[in-house]
Amino acid sequence: MPKKLTKSPADRAIYGVCGGIAEFFGISSFVVRLVFLFTVSVSFWVYILLVWSLDDKPSL
């Protein structure tokens, strides 16, 4: 089964989007947050879109 991009239930600062992206790509969520911070003019809208469109990862 292919990996699916979901919001992270464990690594959530606000909605878990950056944590989910970090888990999907296997990188640090700090790096993802820095990228979102430095590109805030575009990433704000991308973040809002991902909050609405990504599913929550089921808790175990």
N, C-alpha and C positions, 0 to 999 in steps of 0.2 A: 504494500500500500504506500503511495507517495506521501511525503510529508505535506502538511497543510499549515499555512500561516494562520495562527490564532493568537488571541490575546493571552498573555501570561497570567496565571492566577497567583504565582508566587512572587514574581519580579514586577510589581506594579508600583509606580510612583503616582500615576494619576489613573489611567485606564488599563495599563498593561500592554499598550501598543509597542513601545520601545523594547520592553522585555520579550514580547513575542517575536519581534523581528530579530532580536539578538539570539534567541533560542533557535529560530529557524536557520540562521546563517552560522551558528556556532561561534559567535563573537561576544564580547563583553557588552552589556547593556549600557555601560558608561560611554563607550565609543558611539553607540547609536544615538544616545541622548546628546552628545557633543555635536554630531552631524546635524541633528534636528535644531540645535541651538544656533549653530553658525549659519544655517540656511533658513532661518525663521520666516522670511518673507514668503517662501514657497512651501516650506515644510508645515507651516501652520495649517494650511488648507489640506495638505496630504494627510496630516494627523487627524483632522476632523473627519475626513472621508474614511480613514481606516477605523476610527472609533465606531462609526456607524455600520461599517460593512464587515468587520472581522467578527467571527464567532468567538465565544469564550471557550477556552480549553477545558474539557471536563476534569473535575477534581477527582483524585483517586482516593 
